[in-house]
Amino acid sequence: LVAVPLLLGGCTAISYGVGQWVEKRAKSYSRRHHTKLTSETIRHRIFTLCTFGIFNFFFIFGGRPLIQLLPWSVQYIYDLGLVSLSTLWLYKTWRRTPDLYSRENLASRFRKQLEKLQLNVAQFLEGRVLSDLNTHEVYVLAKVLPGFTREKRHQAYKEVVREALEEGYVNYSSSLEILQQMRRELSITDDEHRMVLDELGIEDPELLNPNRQRSLENQIRLSGYRKSLERLMLLQSKQPDRQTFEQLSAQDSASIRSLRREYSITAQEEEWILSGFTANNGSLKKAEFLLAQLPELINSYRALNQPILHEYQAVLMLLRENIKHKKELIVRSLLETLALLKNDPATPALVQSLQNASPTILIEILDQEDWSDRLPPEILQFLTQPGSTPVTCSLEASSEEILGHLEALLQEQNPLIQSAALYMIAQLDTERAQAIARNQHHESSPQLLQETAKRLLSLPTPKPSLSEFPTLEKLIYLFNSDFFHRMQSETLIALAHKAEVRTYSSGEVITEAGDTCRELLLLLEGNANIHYQNQTGAQIRVEQLFPGQTLDELEVLAHSTSENTIIADSEKTRILAISVDAFDDLLDKDRDFARRVLELESRQLQRFMRSMQQI
């Protein structure tokens, strides 16, 4: 009782001490010879050597009494084969790194999603199958597959994230960093990743629950219990559902208790498993969870529409757009749930709750999208009727209530939303905003949020104007503009860093007819007039521009000369200028941005042609 624990404890302590000494010596050697090995790589190699030594020691010496019973030639082959195989393993493992293991793990998950998409890959593999491809080949294949569209790429990545979250391989916070290499290979931006997380949170609310224990082992345990329950119910020739479980539990409680003990199932886990036996039960729980989120989002939206915030409309437009997008995701998911439930007894109550909870967004989605082929006519008719509860917006929200909603927006993953929320808090309570800003001086905070916090702390005056935050101001006006509306924040940040703000006085020429268009111009503040001219130089008409509109975008894309003269029409006209080289560079690097610009310009060209026909 004493000797064995002492021996094990002593050996463990000695091994730990020796391991630390070896690790320090290895790090010192790495620094002297400039090999730039990380701590993880050094530990990996130490553990590899330990495994190699222990493996050979055990099988060569530990199993020697049994090996000696064999002929001498067999003993020789055994020893030689053992050392050869372990040396081969050592050689292959020595240069592996944690980063390589992570890439292989992600590539394996992605390969599985490619198989589910059932794409025609045979012509590209020359007799091989997807499982034969290495880490690099599987991503190269994804880039050349003609059927692997942007939508399928998004779906495949989404399923990889879902699987990684289910297994506990990543969580909501760590997924951005851990899946970075995969996003780089698939040209998926951080904004798209955040969009995927939002969609997953809507589709499966429990997936992002931080209180839920998640690991691969835990998933296997729960799956095993679920399958055992299904087999037990099917043996009774009954449909697997909650009612059958309750009947079975009363009749064969010993078997149920045995399964619970075998899989260590808690009451909460059993409740979750039973809710998944019937699709309707799971869908109803999901719908109830989503409906519970809508009131808070609606209250946040209304809080940002208060009269005391009227002068900050540019910033509020950005924040309200973020909240509106979340409401759209929730309402759309609820409509999909109704399409699944159809004539379920719980459907009428769910329809009534949805109509009362968010009538405005609901009507907008039903007007923009065709749900007639997915929802029963009676449900669709009821949803399109005015709700019994009038749509009102209280104008008496207190500053404290508004601050509470703004602080909730600080928890968003999008740095643009975080920075805008911090700025608005500073307008209502400067001291409170500065206290929050002091907590943002750590490396894990996004750079934009750090910059905004630093700027806020350096300004002596309360309620600083938006112009005191140059980067944030550029981003807000870019986001609110017709040309860049709802653009991904990463693209906007890249544009903002390459743009500059210019100020013009009334009557000053911004661009003149005949000038080469070298910049994309966005009107930030004030007014400007476009003086249209014919081929002889005579003025045809004058069109007024307002903040948020872009100037000469068609000429910039075509690298042509300006055909019209633009003149400032207010005492202070501020213009955001983006050089054509920076704009073209971003078009080359960001395919989604290029596609979006093409769509925008197609619409602009159509409007221009219609206006010319009316002259």
N, C-alpha and C positions, 0 to 999 in steps of 0.2 A: 504493500500500500504506500510505501514511502520511496523505495528505491526506484521504481519505474517512473513515477512522476518527476523525481529529482533528475534522473538520467535524461528523460525527454526534455524537461525544462532547461537543463544545462546544455544539451546539444543544440536546442533551439536558440538559446542566448549566444552560444559560441558561433553558430552559423550566421546569426543576424549581425554580430560584430564583424566577422570576417567579410560578410557581404558588403557592409558599409565601407570597410577599409578598401576592398577591391574596387568598389564603385568610385570612391574618391581618387584612387590611383589612376583609374581609367579616365576620369574627367580631367585630371591633371595632364595625363599623356595626350589627350585629345586637344587640350589648349596649347600645349607646347608644340605639337606638330600641325596645328591649324586644320584638323580634320572636320571641325564643325559638327560633331555628333551631338544630338540632343540627349537629354537625360533619359528619355523613353527608349531611345535606340541603344544606349549603353546598358540599361537594365535588361532590355530584351536580349542582348548578346550574352550578358552574365547568366541569365536564366537558361539560355540555350546551351551554354557550356555545362551548367549544372545538370540539366536534363540529359545531355549526352553522357556525362560521367556516371550519373546514377543509373541510367539505363544499362550501360555496359557492365558496370560493377554488379548489379543485381543478376542479370541474365548469365554473366560469365562465371561469377563466383557463387551467387546465391543458388543457382540451379546446378552447380557442379556435381553433387552426389548423384543426381539422376542422369546427367550427361555421361558420367564415367561408366555407366552400365552399357553404353553404346559402343560399337567398334571404334577403333582409333581414327579411322578415315572419316567416319561420320562426325566425331568430335571436332576434327580439324575443319571440316566443311561448315559445321555449326558456328564455330568461333569466327571463321573467316567471313561467313555470310552476315553474322551479327554485327561485326565491326564495319564491314563494307556498307551495309544498309544504314547503320546509324551515322556513318561518316557522310554518306550521300545526303541524309536528312540534315545533318549539320551544315553542309555546304549550301543546300537550298534555303535553309532557314536563316543563315548568318546575315545575308544582305536584305532580308525583309524588314519592313518598318511598320509602325502602327498606322501610318498613313496608307501604306499599301494594303494592309488588312482591311482598313475602312473602305478603300476604293473597291476591293473585291467584294465586300459585303454589299455595298450599294449596287455594284454591277450585277450581282446575283439577283437582287430584288428587281432591278430594272429588266433583266433578262426574262424573269418570270412574267412581268407585265407585258412584254413584247409577245410572249407566247399566248397570253390571254387575248390579245388583239387579233390573233389569227391572220397576220399579214403574210403576203406571199414573199417569202425570203429565200426560197430554194434557188432561184436564178443567181443570187448573189453569193451563195455559200459553197457552190461547186461540190455538192454531195455531203457537206457537213451539216450539222444541226446547230441550233442556237446554243445548246449546252456545251458545245465544243469551243465556242468563242472565248477568248481571254478578255481581260478587263478593257483593253483599248479597242479591240475589234468590235465589241458589242456597241460601243458609242459611235464608232465609225459607220457601222451598219445603219444605225438610227439616222445618221445624217444623210445617207444616200438613198434610203428607202423612199420611193415615190409615194407610197400610200401612207407614210408616217407624217400626217399633216400637223399643223399647229394645234388643232383641237385634240388629236390623238396623243400628241406629245404632252399636252396639258393633262389629259386624262391619265396617261401612264405615270407621270410624275406625281399626280394626286394620289394614285393608288399606292405608290411607293411610300409616300408620306403617311398614308393611312396605316399601312402595314407596320412601318417603323414605330408609329405612335402606339398601335395595339400591342406590340411586343415590348414596349418600354425601351427600345433602342434609342429613341429621342423623346424629348418632351417639347412642349410649346416653345419654351425659351431657347433650348439648345438646338432645335431643328435647323435654324437659320445657319448656324456655323457648321454643324456636322454634315449637312447636305450641300454645302457650298461647292465642293468639287463636282458633284453630279449636276448641279445647276449650270456650272461653267461648261461642262461637256454638252449639255442640251440647250445652251443659250437661253436659260430661264432666269429672269431677273429676281431680285429680292422682293420686288413689289408683287410679282406673280406668286411667289412663295407665300407671302402674307395673304394674298387672295385665296390661295388653296387652303390655308389654315382657317380663314373665315368660312369658306364653303364647307369644310369638314366639321367645323363647330356647329354649323347650322344643320347639316345632315345627320350627325351623330353627336349630340351634346355631351354624352358621357366620355367621348374620345379625348376631350381636352380637360376633363375634370382632374384637378391636381390631387384630389384626395383618393383617387382610384389607384390601387396598386397594379402596376403593369410591368410585366417581364415575360420573356418567352416561356419560361418554366410555368409561370402563373397562367398564361394563355393555354398551354398544353393541359394543365390541371383542370381548368374550367371546361375546356373542350371535351376532355375525357369524361367528366361527370355528366355533361350534357348528352353525349352519345350513349353512355350507359343508361341514363334515364329513358332515352328514346327507345333503346332496345327493350327495356323492361316494359314499357307501355305497349310496344308493338307485339311483344309476346302475349299480352293480354288482348290482342286484336283490337286495340283502341287507338284513336288519333292522339298524337302527342299534343296536349294542351293543359292549361291550368286545372280544368275541371277533372280531366282524367288523372292528373297527378294527385289531386285531393282524394279521389276515390281509391286510387292505388295506395296512397299513404295510409288510409284507414284499413285497407285489406291486408297489405303486405308491408307494414311499418318496419319490420326487422330488416328487410332488404334495403329500404330507403335509408335507414339509420346506418347500415353497413356501408353504403355508397358514400354517405356524408363523411363517415370516419375515414374511409379509404382515400378520399380526395380532399379532406380537411376543408369542407365547404361551410361557410358561415351563412347565417340567415339572410344577410344582405346579398351575398353572391347567389344564393338559391333564388331569391326574388328576381334578380336581374336575369338569370338563366330562364326562369319560367316566363318572364315577360317576352322573351324572344322566341318562344315556341310557336306563337301565332303572330303572323305579320301585323294583324290589326292591333293587337295589344301593344306591340312595340311602336307602331305608328302613332297610336293615341298618346302614349307617354311622350313621345318626341314632340307631338303637336302641342301638348299641354305645356311642355318646357318652353317651346318657342313663343307661345302666346304670353307666357309669364314675362318674357323679355321685352315684348313690345311696349308696354306702358312706360317703362323706364326710358326707352329710346325716344318715345313720343314726348315725354316730359323734358328730356334733354333738348330736343328740337325746338320745343316751345320756349324753353328758357333762353335759347339763343335768338329769339325773335322779340325780346323785350324792348320797349322804347328807349330805355336808358343805354342800350348798346347800339343805337341807330347810327352813330358816327363811325362805327367800326365794321361797316358792311362788307368791305373787301375780305377781312379776316373771317368774319362770320360765314360768308358764302362757302369758304373752304371747309369749315367745321360742320356746317349744316349738310353739305354734300356728302361728307363721310358718314354722318348719322343716317341720311336718307338711303345711302347705298346699303347699309346694314338692314334697314327696314325692308328694302326691296328683296334682299336675300331671304329674310325670314318669311315674308308674305309669299314669295314664290315657292319656298319649301313647303309652306302650309297648303298651298294650292295643289302641289304635287302629292301631298299626303291625302287630301280630299279625293284626288283622282284614284288613289289606291283603295281608299275605304269604300267609295261609291255609295252603296245602300246600307252601310253599317248603321246599327241603331244609334251610335254615338255621333253620327255625321251631322244631324240638324243642330245639335248643341254647339258643335265645333264651328259650323258655318255662322251661327249667330254670334259667337264669341269673336270670330275673325272680323265680321262686318262691324261690330261695335268697337273693336280694338284699334283698327287702322283703316277707316273707310277711304281716306284720300289716296294713300298709296295703292290700296286694293283697286280702286277705280282706274288709276293710271295704268297699272299693269294689265288689267283686263282690256283696256282700250288699245294698248300698244301691242299686245300679244294675243294670238288666237288660241283660246282654251276650249272652244266648242267641241272639238273632237276628243277631249280628254275628260271633261267634267260633264255629268248628267245635266240635261237642260234645266231641270227644276232648281238645281243648286246654282247653276250659272245665272239664272234669272233672279234668284234671291240675292245673290252677291252683288248684282248690278243695281239693285234698288237702294234708295237712300236709307241710311241706318236710322234707327229710332232715336239714337243719341245724337244731338246736334254737334257739329264740329266747331268747337270754340277754342280760343287761345287766351288764357288769362294774361292780363297786362299788369298783374300785381305781384309778380315773383320778386322775392327779396334778393339783395346782392349775395347774401350767404347761400341761398338756394342755387343761384347761378354759379357761384364759385364751386359748389359741390359737384355740379355737372361738368364744369371745366376741369376739375382735378381728376375726375373719372376719365376724361379724354387723355390725360397724361399717361395712362396705362396702355394706350394704343401702341402697336408695334411700328407704325409709320412715323418716322422722325419729323416729317412736315406737320402732321397733326399735333404731335407733342409740342413742337416749338410754337405753333400758332396758339395752342391752349395756354402755354406759359405766358405768351405775350398778352393774351386777354385777361389772365389773372392779374398781371401787373397793372392793367388799366383799372381794375376794381379794388385791388388791395396790393399795393407795391411791396409792403413789408412781407406779406405772405408769399408773394412771388419770389422775392429775394431769398427767403428761407428755403423754398423749393429749389431755387437755382444753385444754392450752395451744395446741395446733395447731388448735383449733376456733374461734378468735377471728377469723374472717374472714367477709366478707359472703356468700360462696358457701355457707357452712354453713346448714342450716335453723335457723330461730329457736328451735325447741324444743331442738335439740342445743346451740346457743350458750347458752341459758338454763341447761341442765343442767350444761354445762362450767363456766360462770361460778359457779354455786352450789357445785359441787364444789371449785373452787379457793378459795372464800371460807370453807369450813368447816375449822376447825382440827383436829377430831377424826377419827381414822381410822374406817373402816366406818360412815359416816353412815346413819341410818335413813331409810326411804322418806319419812317425814313431813317431812324436811328439804328435800324437793323437791316443793313443793305441786302444781305443774302436772303433773309426771310421776306423782305419786301418784293424782291424780284420773283421769288417762288410763288408768292400769293397772287401777284398780278399775272404771272404766266399761267397758273392753274385756272384763274377766272376768265382768261381770254377765250375768245371763240376758237382760236386756232389751236390752243394747247389744253383745252378743257378736258378734265379727267385723264390727262396724260399721267403715266407712271412717275412717281416721285423721283426715282433714280434718274430718269431722263431729264426731268425738270431741274434737278440739282446740277447735273452736268451742264445744262444750258445756262443756268444762273451764274455759274462760275466763269463762263466765257462771255457774259454779257456786261454791258456798262450802261449807266443811266446818264442821260444828257438833258439839259434844261434850256428851253427856248422862250423868248419873249414874244408878245403879241406882234404879228406881222413878219416875224423872222421866218426865212425860208428853211424848211426841213430838208426837202429834196426838190430838185428842179428838173423839169423836162429835159431829156437828153443826157442826164447824169447816168453813169454806169451803176447799177444796183449792186452794191457790195455788202449791204447789211439788211437784215430783216428787222423792221421797226415795229414796236408795240407801244401804243399810247397808254401811259400810266396815269397821267393827271392832266386836267385841262381839256382844251378842244383844239381840233385842227381841221382844216378844210382842204379837200382835194379839188383842184381846178383842172377839169378835163378840157383837152384841146383837140382840135381836128388836125388834119395833115398840114394845113396852112398856118397853124399856130394860133388860130382864133379860139377863144374860150367858148366851149359848148354849154357847160353846166358846172355847178359847184355842189359838192357833196360833203356834208359835215361828218366828222369822225368823233367818236366818244371813247372814253377810257375802256380798255379791254380789247379794242379792235387792232388788227395788224395792218401795216401799210406796205404796199408794193410786194406782197408775198409771191404773186405770180411771176413778177420780173426777177425776183431773187432766185427762185427755183430754175428759171430759164437762163439766168446769168445774162439778162438783156439790159437795155437801157430803159430808164423811166420815161413813160410817155406822158406823165402828168406832173404838175407842180403841187407840192404839199406845203401849206403855210400854217404856222401856229396862229390860233385864234383866241388866246387867253393870255393874261399877264404872266402866268407861270404854266408852261406846257412841258411836261416831263416825258421823255421818250426812252424806252429800253431798246438798246441796239445790240443785235447779235450778228457778228460777222458771218458772211456767207461761207467762208472757209470752215469756221467752227460748226456751222449748220450742216454743211456737206459731210464733214468728218463724222458727225453724229448719225447722219443718214446711212453712211457706209457701215458703221459699227452696230447700229441698232435696227434690226429688220422690222421689229414691231413699230418702231417710230416711223420708219420709212413707209410702211403700209398705212399707218394712221394719217400721215401727211398727204399721201396720195388720195385717200378718201376725202379728206378735208378740202383739198384743192379741186377735186372733181366737183364737189358741191359748190365751191366758190365760183368755179368756171361756169357751171350751169346757171347760177344766179346772175353772173355778169352777162351771159348771153341773153337771158330773158330781159334784163334791164336795157340792153342795147336794142332789142327788138321793139321795145316800147317807145324808143326815141323817134 
